[in-house]
Amino acid sequence: ILVKELFLSKNVFILGHNNMDMDAFASVLGFSLICKKYKKKFYLVSDDKVFDYGINKTFEKMKNIHFIDSKTARDLIDDKSLIVVLDVNKKKLICLDNLSSYSKVVIIDHHDTNSDTVDTEYLYIDKTVSSVSEIVSMLLRKFRINVPKMYATLLLSGIILDTNGLSYKLNRRTFFYCYYLRR
């Protein structure tokens, strides 16, 4: 379904939760590699004004990363746009409001749902994974995308963050994707 929606979309808007941590940030950047492979115009969306130390260091090293704010995104989104929301499913934690009013919204997350969860037919929640960085790593492998070293490091950092240094919410698959990213 994801590939079909990517092909049918003119633009892709990729965002994580407000006050992004490394898991959200890395998964947003990792998902952009899928858009690049399929030659889709994409926008990274965030209203965050301040980022944590690790994310700021990434901006210093990767000068080509640019985010647009939610107001700019709302002006650009049309019926042929795909919105991909990573590492969050709660309306109040997402900078784009009224997500249900857009025609194609994909949510990819590992957190529980509740009454504040965005209403969309494309809701992918896997509570068995350590992080959304792990899910995005699975997608990158599935789509046979060569992951640049910096992106692999960021995704690995997202997994490390959400597992509290590889000590929480681990399974064999988590270690496999750590190996995959390290390689």
C-alpha positions as CSV (number, residue, x, y, z in Angstrom):
1,I,0.0,0.0,0.0
2,L,2.8,2.4,0.9
3,V,4.5,2.0,-2.5
4,K,1.2,2.4,-4.3
5,E,0.5,5.6,-2.4
6,L,4.0,6.9,-3.1
7,F,3.6,6.3,-6.8
8,L,0.2,8.0,-6.9
9,S,1.4,11.1,-4.9
10,K,2.9,14.2,-6.4
11,N,4.5,15.4,-3.2
12,V,5.3,13.7,0.1
13,F,5.3,15.6,3.4
14,I,7.3,13.8,6.2
15,L,7.0,14.7,9.8
16,G,7.6,13.4,13.3
17,H,6.2,14.5,16.7
18,N,6.7,18.0,18.1
19,N,10.0,18.4,20.0
20,M,11.6,15.7,17.9
21,D,13.9,13.3,19.6
22,M,16.5,11.3,17.7
23,D,14.1,8.4,16.8
24,A,11.6,10.8,15.2
25,F,14.3,12.9,13.5
26,A,16.2,9.8,12.2
27,S,13.1,8.1,10.9
28,V,12.0,11.3,9.1
29,L,15.4,11.5,7.4
30,G,15.5,7.8,6.7
31,F,12.0,7.9,5.1
32,S,13.2,10.6,2.8
33,L,15.6,8.0,1.3
34,I,12.6,6.1,0.1
35,C,11.2,9.2,-1.6
36,K,14.5,9.8,-3.2
37,K,14.6,6.3,-4.6
38,Y,11.2,6.7,-6.2
39,K,12.1,10.3,-7.4
40,K,9.3,11.9,-5.3
41,K,9.5,15.5,-4.3
42,F,9.4,15.6,-0.5
43,Y,9.3,18.1,2.3
44,L,10.5,17.6,5.9
45,V,8.0,19.3,8.2
46,S,8.6,20.6,11.7
47,D,7.7,23.7,13.8
48,D,10.5,23.0,16.3
49,K,12.7,26.0,16.9
50,V,15.2,24.2,19.2
51,F,16.7,20.8,18.7
52,D,18.7,18.6,21.0
53,Y,22.5,18.4,20.8
54,G,22.7,15.3,18.6
55,I,20.2,16.8,16.1
56,N,22.1,20.1,16.0
57,K,25.3,18.3,15.3
58,T,23.6,16.5,12.4
59,F,22.6,19.9,10.9
60,E,26.2,21.0,11.1
61,K,27.4,17.9,9.2
62,M,24.5,17.6,6.7
63,K,24.0,21.1,5.3
64,N,21.4,19.9,2.8
65,I,18.7,19.1,5.4
66,H,15.9,21.7,5.4
67,F,12.6,21.7,7.2
68,I,9.5,23.7,6.3
69,D,7.1,24.8,8.9
70,S,3.5,23.6,9.2
71,K,2.0,26.8,7.7
72,T,4.1,26.5,4.6
73,A,3.3,22.8,4.4
74,R,-0.5,23.5,4.6
75,D,-0.1,26.0,1.7
76,L,1.6,23.3,-0.4
77,I,-0.5,20.2,0.4
78,D,-3.1,19.3,-2.2
79,D,-5.2,16.3,-3.1
80,K,-2.2,14.5,-4.7
81,S,0.0,14.9,-1.6
82,L,0.9,12.1,0.7
83,I,1.5,12.9,4.4
84,V,3.7,10.5,6.3
85,V,3.8,10.9,10.1
86,L,6.5,9.0,12.0
87,D,6.9,8.1,15.7
88,V,3.6,9.6,16.7
89,N,-0.1,8.9,16.3
90,K,-1.6,11.5,18.7
91,K,-3.2,14.6,17.2
92,K,-2.0,17.0,19.9
93,L,1.7,16.0,19.3
94,I,1.7,16.7,15.6
95,C,2.4,20.2,14.1
96,L,-0.1,19.8,11.3
97,D,-3.5,20.2,12.7
98,N,-6.7,18.6,11.2
99,L,-4.9,15.7,9.6
100,S,-8.2,13.9,9.1
101,S,-9.1,16.5,6.5
102,Y,-6.3,15.5,4.2
103,S,-6.9,12.7,1.6
104,K,-3.8,10.5,2.2
105,V,-2.2,10.3,5.6
106,V,0.1,7.4,6.6
107,I,0.9,7.0,10.3
108,I,3.9,4.7,11.1
109,D,4.4,4.3,14.9
110,H,5.3,2.0,17.8
111,H,3.2,3.7,20.5
112,D,-0.2,2.7,21.8
113,T,-3.3,4.2,20.3
114,N,-6.1,6.0,22.2
115,S,-9.0,8.4,21.6
116,D,-6.5,11.1,20.5
117,T,-5.1,8.9,17.7
118,V,-5.3,10.4,14.2
119,D,-8.2,8.9,12.2
120,T,-6.8,7.5,9.0
121,E,-7.2,4.3,7.0
122,Y,-3.3,4.0,6.7
123,L,-2.4,3.5,10.4
124,Y,0.5,1.2,10.9
125,I,1.3,0.6,14.6
126,D,3.8,-2.1,15.7
127,K,4.2,-2.1,19.4
128,T,6.7,-5.1,19.2
129,V,9.5,-3.0,17.7
130,S,11.9,-0.9,19.7
131,S,11.5,2.3,17.7
132,V,10.3,3.8,14.5
133,S,13.9,3.9,13.4
134,E,13.8,0.1,13.4
135,I,10.6,0.2,11.2
136,V,12.2,2.6,8.8
137,S,15.3,0.4,8.7
138,M,13.1,-2.5,7.8
139,L,11.5,-0.5,5.0
140,L,14.9,0.6,3.7
141,R,16.1,-3.0,3.6
142,K,12.8,-4.1,1.9
143,F,13.1,-1.5,-0.8
144,R,16.8,-2.3,-1.2
145,I,18.0,1.2,-0.6
146,N,21.6,1.8,0.0
147,V,21.7,3.7,3.3
148,P,24.4,6.3,3.5
149,K,26.7,6.1,6.5
150,M,25.3,9.2,8.2
151,Y,21.7,8.1,7.8
152,A,22.6,4.6,9.2
153,T,24.3,6.3,12.2
154,L,21.2,8.4,12.8
155,L,18.8,5.5,12.6
156,L,21.1,3.5,14.9
157,S,21.1,6.4,17.3
158,G,17.2,6.4,17.2
159,I,17.2,2.7,18.2
160,I,19.7,3.3,20.9
161,L,17.7,6.2,22.3
162,D,14.4,4.4,22.4
163,T,15.9,1.2,23.9
164,N,17.7,3.1,26.6
165,G,21.1,2.0,25.4
166,L,19.9,-1.4,24.2
167,S,18.5,-2.4,27.6
168,Y,14.8,-2.1,27.0
169,K,12.2,-3.4,24.5
170,L,14.6,-5.6,22.6
171,N,14.1,-8.6,20.4
172,R,16.1,-10.5,17.8
173,R,14.9,-8.2,15.1
174,T,16.2,-5.2,16.9
175,F,19.7,-6.6,17.1
176,F,19.4,-7.6,13.4
177,Y,18.6,-4.0,12.4
178,C,21.4,-2.7,14.6
179,Y,23.8,-5.1,12.7
180,Y,22.2,-4.1,9.4
181,L,22.8,-0.4,10.1
182,R,26.3,-0.9,11.5
183,R,27.3,-2.8,8.4
